[in-house]
Amino acid sequence: MTISKNNSLSNLASGTFLAAAIVSTSILGAIGNAGAHDIKSAVNKDIIPPFDIINASANTDGRWATFLMELAGKTGSVTPEETGAFRGSSVFAYVWPTKIDPAGVGFTSNSGVLALAITSHPDFDDTPLYDENADGDPANDGKTWHAHWAVLAQDAACGAGFKVREISPGQDLVPATMPDLPIALDAPGQSPILFENQLKVTLPVKGAEGAHFDAMTAVLNVSNEGSDKPLLCVNQAHDVASGDLSFPGIIMKKGESNLASN
């Protein structure tokens, strides 16, 4: 399924792709403090509305951080088609790339870009400790939207220039709730809240206050059996809130209200 034109995150990072910013009142205030230092983005008719970001924000009380996103359409209403196999399957994701040190959630310090992702992938379950759909089977919940921390690294083999970083258990530091995959992916267990065109998740993380962030919607793909590509690639970026992956958002102390700087 093609939702929008592929964008190279490497090009976005270098500023070759720009998006117009708008100043509007966000209805995310109804579910959290979406005040200062958020990122606003114009509606893009070339992107399917559930993946078209119009606002993103984040705040923290020093222990828990809350990430919020507002879309042009109903959040989570589009999920990947099931293929029946792990290899070659797709992952749809709402993502907040951050400047938080990966050590803040248990990964090796300075090992890549720590990103929070809310994902759906019906062909596999990577949260074996949790029963997200509450049917008594914790191993069949991949399609249900759920939260991950992931450490991203640049890789030209991936369509959008980034992958979820490979790790070596026993050599790399990993969180206790990491699923049984050889990549820097954590399954912390906090459930996201999806309501109309809004998305919110709160979870523990160290060092979030003052850290910069961005927001994006993307498709990741599991490599095919025998492929020389990384196991999990970011292959398509539908939308990037800043337009150029410049990380203009700032994770604010909860309750603070300052003028947005972006």
Phi, psi and omega per residue, in radians:
M1 nan 2.177 3.119
T2 -1.772 2.176 -3.092
I3 -1.796 -0.640 3.107
S4 -2.729 3.077 3.088
K5 -1.119 2.491 3.055
N6 -1.143 2.407 3.062
N7 -2.106 2.321 3.056
S8 -1.372 2.102 3.114
L9 -1.149 -0.468 3.062
S10 -1.123 -0.743 3.089
N11 -1.157 -0.700 3.120
L12 -1.062 -0.735 -3.111
A13 -1.120 -0.526 -3.127
S14 -1.552 -0.006 3.006
G15 1.497 0.333 -3.127
T16 -1.463 -0.200 3.101
F17 -2.057 2.224 -3.096
L18 -2.155 2.543 3.062
A19 -2.195 2.532 3.119
A20 -1.271 2.458 3.094
A21 -1.766 2.574 3.090
I22 -2.182 2.702 3.070
V23 -1.949 1.976 -3.102
S24 -2.490 2.907 3.092
T25 -1.512 2.129 -3.084
S26 -1.563 2.359 3.089
I27 -1.403 0.011 3.063
L28 -1.103 -0.317 3.111
G29 -1.023 -0.372 3.132
A30 -1.235 -0.358 -3.113
I31 -2.108 0.145 3.099
G32 2.983 3.116 3.128
N33 -1.445 1.660 -3.119
A34 -1.801 0.668 -2.986
G35 -1.318 -1.823 -2.911
A36 -1.424 2.773 3.012
H37 1.002 0.556 3.004
D38 -1.531 3.122 -3.125
I39 -2.132 2.162 3.127
K40 -1.941 2.527 -3.073
S41 -2.488 2.492 -3.137
A42 -1.216 2.622 3.022
V43 -1.097 2.363 -3.137
N44 -2.064 1.944 -3.067
K45 -1.196 -0.201 3.111
D46 -1.469 -0.094 -3.136
I47 -1.962 2.369 3.095
I48 -1.025 2.314 -2.967
P49 -0.916 -0.669 -3.135
P50 -1.136 -0.196 3.113
F51 -2.091 0.252 3.125
D52 -1.738 1.865 -3.067
I53 -1.352 2.316 3.030
I54 -2.058 -0.236 3.060
N55 -2.845 2.508 3.058
A56 -2.515 2.480 -3.138
S57 -2.668 2.951 3.128
A58 -2.771 2.569 3.069
N59 -2.570 2.895 -3.109
T60 -2.569 2.645 3.023
D61 -1.779 0.165 -3.119
G62 1.804 -0.440 3.090
R63 -2.062 -0.830 3.140
W64 -1.848 2.437 3.070
A65 -2.062 2.439 3.121
T66 -2.011 2.194 3.116
F67 -1.956 2.373 -3.093
L68 -2.274 2.597 3.095
M69 -2.533 2.489 3.064
E70 -2.126 2.302 -3.091
L71 -1.980 2.866 3.119
A72 -1.327 -0.312 3.139
G73 -2.312 -3.008 -3.059
K74 -1.200 2.096 -3.065
T75 -1.141 2.328 3.054
G76 1.307 0.161 -3.079
S77 -1.383 -0.214 3.108
V78 -2.093 2.174 3.133
T79 -2.195 2.837 -3.116
P80 -1.140 2.660 3.019
E81 -1.325 2.424 -3.131
E82 -1.299 2.340 3.130
T83 -1.835 -0.360 -3.114
G84 1.572 0.075 -3.120
A85 -2.527 2.555 3.084
F86 -1.180 -0.891 -3.132
R87 -1.162 2.284 3.132
G88 1.489 -0.012 -3.107
S89 -1.400 2.906 -3.079
S90 -1.962 2.672 3.072
V91 -2.203 2.143 3.027
F92 -1.651 2.456 -2.997
A93 -2.581 2.452 2.870
Y94 -1.776 2.163 -2.919
V95 -2.282 2.436 2.955
W96 -2.014 1.665 2.981
P97 -1.183 2.453 -3.073
T98 -2.316 2.946 2.996
K99 -1.759 0.268 3.060
I100 -1.217 2.399 3.082
D101 -1.112 2.295 3.108
P102 -0.937 -0.393 3.093
A103 -1.103 -0.340 -3.137
G104 -1.135 -0.301 3.082
V105 -2.161 0.131 3.025
G106 1.936 0.034 3.077
F107 -1.577 2.986 3.110
T108 -1.071 2.365 -3.114
S109 -1.059 2.454 3.061
N110 0.978 0.605 -3.073
S111 -1.662 0.037 3.139
G112 2.699 -2.866 3.125
V113 -1.602 2.025 3.108
L114 -1.377 2.142 -3.119
A115 -2.192 2.436 2.987
L116 -1.661 2.274 -3.098
A117 -2.294 2.352 2.980
I118 -1.822 2.053 -2.930
T119 -2.202 2.773 2.985
S120 -2.391 2.290 3.132
H121 -2.738 1.713 -3.010
P122 -1.195 -0.206 -3.046
D123 -1.561 -0.117 3.087
F124 -2.773 2.780 3.120
D125 -2.052 2.076 3.140
D126 -1.981 0.396 3.040
T127 -2.230 1.141 -3.007
P128 -1.160 -0.259 -3.140
L129 -1.509 -0.147 -2.981
Y130 -2.248 2.544 3.138
D131 -1.936 1.386 -3.008
E132 -1.097 -0.621 -3.115
N133 -1.631 0.084 2.992
A134 0.967 0.713 3.119
D135 -1.847 0.142 3.133
G136 1.578 -0.097 3.136
D137 -2.084 1.898 -3.103
P138 -1.343 0.007 -3.034
A139 -1.926 0.328 -3.124
N140 -2.347 0.589 -2.977
D141 -1.899 0.234 -3.009
G142 -1.061 -0.564 -3.112
K143 -1.256 -0.528 3.132
T144 -1.178 2.266 -3.092
W145 -1.051 2.285 -3.061
H146 -2.596 2.901 -2.994
A147 -1.752 2.528 3.029
H148 -2.431 2.545 2.764
W149 -1.663 2.408 3.096
A150 -2.420 2.566 3.050
V151 -1.828 2.071 -3.101
L152 -1.689 2.579 3.074
A153 -2.411 2.602 3.116
Q154 -1.208 2.459 3.079
D155 -2.765 2.053 -3.093
A156 -1.172 -0.267 3.124
A157 -1.263 -0.264 -3.132
C158 -1.663 2.486 -3.041
G159 -0.975 -0.634 3.133
A160 -1.798 0.145 3.002
G161 1.554 0.013 -3.126
F162 -2.352 2.687 3.076
K163 -2.340 2.889 2.893
V164 -1.416 2.173 -2.968
R165 -1.075 2.360 3.036
E166 -1.252 2.610 3.116
I167 -2.351 2.876 3.041
S168 -2.132 1.758 3.113
P169 -0.946 2.366 -3.064
G170 1.716 -0.404 3.074
Q171 -1.927 -0.765 3.110
D172 -1.623 2.527 3.029
L173 -1.283 2.359 -3.129
V174 -2.404 2.655 3.080
P175 -1.206 2.720 -3.131
A176 -1.156 -0.408 -3.090
T177 -1.710 0.312 3.107
M178 -1.173 2.327 3.080
P179 -1.216 2.989 -3.058
D180 -1.458 1.150 3.088
L181 -2.360 2.520 -3.071
P182 -1.441 0.756 3.138
I183 -2.359 2.795 -3.093
A184 -1.382 1.373 -3.072
L185 -2.326 2.257 3.113
D186 -2.045 2.605 3.098
A187 -2.124 1.438 -2.995
P188 -1.232 -0.318 3.017
G189 1.697 -0.194 3.119
Q190 -1.272 2.348 -3.092
S191 -1.567 2.342 3.069
P192 -1.322 2.735 3.044
I193 -1.870 2.089 3.087
L194 -1.957 2.128 -3.115
F195 -2.493 2.034 -3.100
E196 0.896 -2.024 -3.124
N197 -1.825 0.453 -3.092
Q198 -2.090 2.660 -3.136
L199 -2.466 2.311 -3.094
K200 -2.537 2.451 3.044
V201 -2.573 2.441 3.117
T202 -2.153 2.291 -3.091
L203 -2.741 2.771 -3.096
P204 -1.335 2.475 3.078
V205 -2.848 2.474 3.118
K206 -1.669 2.522 3.030
G207 1.340 0.423 -3.081
A208 -1.431 -0.590 -3.034
E209 -1.052 2.222 3.120
G210 1.470 -0.122 -3.141
A211 -1.291 2.524 3.100
H212 -1.444 2.692 3.132
F213 -2.601 2.891 3.001
D214 -2.339 -3.061 3.102
A215 -2.563 2.550 3.141
M216 -2.695 2.807 2.969
T217 -2.055 2.445 -2.945
A218 -2.693 2.871 2.956
V219 -2.019 2.242 3.014
L220 -1.923 2.668 -3.140
N221 -2.311 2.407 3.019
V222 -1.398 2.327 -3.085
S223 -1.136 2.658 3.077
N224 -1.262 2.690 3.110
E225 -0.959 2.262 3.120
G226 1.475 -0.058 3.140
S227 -1.250 2.597 3.098
D228 -1.590 0.084 3.107
K229 -1.392 2.827 3.062
P230 -1.017 2.749 -3.077
L231 -1.046 -0.781 -3.080
L232 -2.307 1.879 -3.092
C233 -1.785 2.517 2.867
V234 -1.499 1.866 -3.011
N235 -1.810 -0.367 -3.121
Q236 -2.539 2.206 3.035
A237 -1.832 1.934 3.125
H238 -1.232 -0.876 -3.080
D239 -2.555 2.533 3.020
V240 -2.181 2.138 -2.982
A241 -1.004 -0.755 -3.123
S242 -1.329 -0.368 -3.065
G243 1.589 -0.505 -3.057
D244 -2.350 0.285 -3.138
L245 0.910 0.819 -3.094
S246 -1.686 0.026 3.076
F247 0.969 0.931 -3.115
P248 -1.373 -0.328 -3.133
G249 -1.256 2.656 3.086
I250 -2.234 2.282 3.094
I251 -1.319 1.931 -3.009
M252 -1.585 2.698 2.989
K253 -1.152 2.310 -3.060
K254 -0.993 2.262 3.119
G255 1.729 -0.289 3.125
E256 -1.329 2.616 3.112
S257 -2.445 1.842 3.102
N258 -2.177 2.873 3.104
L259 -1.218 2.387 3.126
A260 -1.096 2.454 -3.102
S261 -1.731 -0.073 -3.128
N262 -1.755 nan nan
